[in-house]
């Protein structure tokens, strides 16, 4: 099985942020995680970027997927969401990107220590 992530950038419709977040957290995440291969999800709210960039969308959801291939996993998700309850509070202009891992995950404890710059 390969590891993949799906990044989903969304926004609520004006004045409907609370409704959007409630639906996303209480309904939508469960719908997505009910699809075979979708293992985990986490949502984020945007801040400025490293160089002061303004984000195009306010919210990001990252879905972790384990599947033989990403196109099939995305097709399975599209089929499942065709039957799911989508919120009217979500703005229609969303963006999705799928990525496949090309290397193992490295955590801080696994990384080689960075040389001391004062030496």
Secondary structure, DSSP 8 states (H G I E B T S, - for coil): -EEEEEEEEE-B-TT-HHHHHHHIIIIIHHHHHTSTTEEEEEEEE----TTS---SSSEEEEEEEEES-HHHHHHHHHHHHHTS---TTB-S--EEEEEE-SS----TTTS-----TT-
